[in-house]
Every structure is written in structure tokens, then in C-alpha cells.
């Protein structure tokens, strides 16, 4: 059973998938930082200093009455909030990741097509046999 598990775990597809997951997690952290630390501050600057990560609607007041300055303050007070700013950040994260993956897949498809064009297909068994027969007949003549 241990040998069977080892064979499964060390198959190329499983190892490739594990590497992809680790790289994907790291890429996700980079994209999250890009959105929260670079893009959203620029959007906030254009919109007059609005910090979208702190945009929310109070659905129900907490133990302490609002207004609440931040999402964290509202949660500490026990308020129920609709955090549309955080949702907007996550949508932007998703769009960037989706676009990056689209570009990677597009580049891989282009490379695959170029490889297919560059390397002519190997001759079939019939073609090899016919070539040998032709060569033998030419030698006899």
C-alpha cells in the first residue's frame, strides 16, 4: 500500500499540480498586494481619497451605535455590515488573475502551434516501407 501511494504521489501530473498550486498561491498574494497597495490607492486618489476597502453599509447596528469609521470598528461593536468595498477589491483581484492566466494560456497555445508548424510529422510505417521498396527497386534496375 505504501508503494502504491508513493507511485501515485510521484507521478508527473501530481507533482506538476502541486507546483502549480504553490506558484498560484504566491501569484495570488502578489495580485492581492497589487490591488490593495497599488491599484486601489490610485483609484481612491482619482475618486477623492475614498478607500474602497473601508466602504460598507451598516445593515444592523451593534451594541455601540454608529457611525463606524472602519469595517473593523463596526465588527468590534457587533454591527452587521455589507462590505461592498472588500467585494470590489476581490473582483479586481479575480479579474487580474483571470487576465494573467488568459495571457499564459494564450502564450502556451501560440508556442504549441509554432512547435507543430516547425516540426514536420514523422513518416508513417507505410511511407517508410514504400521508401524502402522504392530504394530496393532502384538498386535492382
Phi, psi and omega per residue, in radians:
X1 nan -0.704 3.118
X2 -1.114 -0.708 3.119
X3 -1.112 -0.731 3.133
X4 -1.099 -0.738 3.101
X5 -1.115 -0.742 3.132
X6 -1.083 -0.751 3.113
X7 -1.076 -0.726 3.112
X8 -1.134 -0.815 -3.057
X9 -1.197 -0.494 -3.084
X10 -1.697 0.102 3.059
X11 -1.113 2.612 -3.092
X12 -1.004 -0.711 -3.089
X13 -1.143 -0.674 -3.134
X14 -1.180 -0.760 3.130
X15 -1.146 -0.752 3.096
X16 -1.047 -0.731 3.138
X17 -1.126 -0.732 3.129
X18 -1.090 -0.762 3.100
X19 -1.078 -0.744 3.125
X20 -1.074 -0.696 3.141
X21 -1.154 -0.759 3.138
X22 -1.120 -0.807 3.125
X23 -1.123 -0.679 3.110
X24 -1.077 -0.714 3.113
X25 -1.126 -0.744 3.115
X26 -1.142 -0.713 3.123
X27 -1.126 -0.672 3.096
X28 -1.071 -0.686 3.113
X29 -1.165 -0.672 3.109
X30 -1.136 -0.766 -3.139
X31 -1.141 -0.719 3.111
X32 -1.050 -0.734 3.101
X33 -1.152 -0.727 3.113
X34 -1.017 -0.801 -3.113
X35 -1.192 -0.893 -3.035
X36 -1.326 -0.530 -3.040
X37 -1.774 -0.331 -3.085
X38 -2.079 -0.999 -3.014
X39 -1.256 -0.894 -3.073
X40 -1.119 -0.644 3.033
X41 -1.081 -0.643 3.080
X42 -1.150 -0.724 3.087
X43 -1.107 -0.719 3.097
X44 -1.087 -0.666 3.105
X45 -1.119 -0.746 -3.140
X46 -1.182 -0.597 -3.099
X47 -1.620 0.257 3.057
X48 1.542 0.584 3.062
X49 1.488 0.294 3.137
X50 -1.334 2.215 3.055
X51 -1.669 1.820 -3.043
X52 -1.124 -0.479 3.142
X53 -1.183 -0.297 3.133
X54 -1.895 0.319 3.091
X55 -1.584 2.169 -3.119
X56 -2.722 2.836 3.075
X57 -2.082 2.296 3.117
X58 -1.426 2.060 3.111
X59 -1.534 -0.603 3.111
X60 -2.581 2.271 3.136
X61 -1.104 2.641 3.103
X62 -1.589 -2.865 3.128
X63 -1.071 -0.668 3.038
X64 -1.735 2.358 -3.130
X65 -1.263 2.628 -3.126
X66 -1.358 -2.983 0.160
X67 -1.369 2.641 -3.123
X68 -1.846 2.336 -3.087
X69 -1.316 -0.595 -3.082
X70 -2.372 2.904 3.069
X71 -1.087 -0.724 -3.135
X72 -1.086 -0.706 3.116
X73 -1.128 -0.691 3.118
X74 -1.146 -0.734 3.138
X75 -1.168 -0.667 3.105
X76 -1.089 -0.650 3.141
X77 -1.348 -0.165 3.127
X78 1.562 0.239 3.138
X79 -1.327 2.647 3.040
X80 -1.740 2.143 -3.037
X81 -2.166 2.690 3.000
X82 -1.858 1.856 -2.995
X83 -1.608 1.306 -3.081
X84 -1.251 -0.425 3.106
X85 -1.195 -0.767 3.079
X86 -1.117 -0.654 3.100
X87 -1.114 -0.702 3.094
X88 -1.084 -0.734 3.083
X89 -1.050 -0.750 -3.134
X90 -1.174 -0.640 3.071
X91 -1.103 -0.741 3.107
X92 -1.123 -0.725 3.052
X93 -0.989 -0.841 -3.123
X94 -1.064 -0.776 -3.120
X95 -1.075 -0.710 3.137
X96 -1.183 -0.775 3.124
X97 -1.110 -0.773 3.140
X98 -1.077 -0.742 3.132
X99 -1.148 -0.724 3.124
X100 -1.109 -0.761 3.106
X101 -1.145 -0.657 3.073
X102 -1.042 -0.760 -3.141
X103 -1.154 -0.676 3.112
X104 -1.128 -0.816 3.137
X105 -1.115 -0.703 3.120
X106 -1.089 -0.753 3.122
X107 -1.142 -0.717 3.122
X108 -1.133 -0.716 3.101
X109 -1.120 -0.697 3.107
X110 -1.124 -0.732 3.116
X111 -1.140 -0.690 3.122
X112 -1.118 -0.770 3.110
X113 -1.100 -0.706 3.134
X114 -1.140 -0.668 3.119
X115 -1.158 -0.697 3.126
X116 -1.120 -0.682 3.135
X117 -1.249 -0.681 -3.055
X118 -1.210 -0.662 -3.068
X119 -1.804 1.972 3.094
X120 -1.210 2.648 -3.110
X121 -1.175 2.612 3.122
X122 -1.193 2.598 -3.139
X123 -1.149 2.559 3.128
X124 -1.291 2.964 3.125
X125 -1.085 -0.667 3.126
X126 -1.099 -0.740 -3.139
X127 -1.109 -0.712 3.127
X128 -1.107 -0.805 3.139
X129 -1.105 -0.750 3.123
X130 -1.112 -0.644 3.100
X131 -1.136 -0.741 3.112
X132 -1.114 -0.737 3.112
X133 -1.086 -0.773 3.115
X134 -1.031 -0.787 -3.126
X135 -1.121 -0.701 3.097
X136 -1.122 -0.716 3.124
X137 -1.160 -0.631 3.111
X138 -1.173 -0.639 3.118
X139 -1.169 -0.640 -3.130
X140 -1.241 -0.562 -3.097
X141 -1.404 nan nan
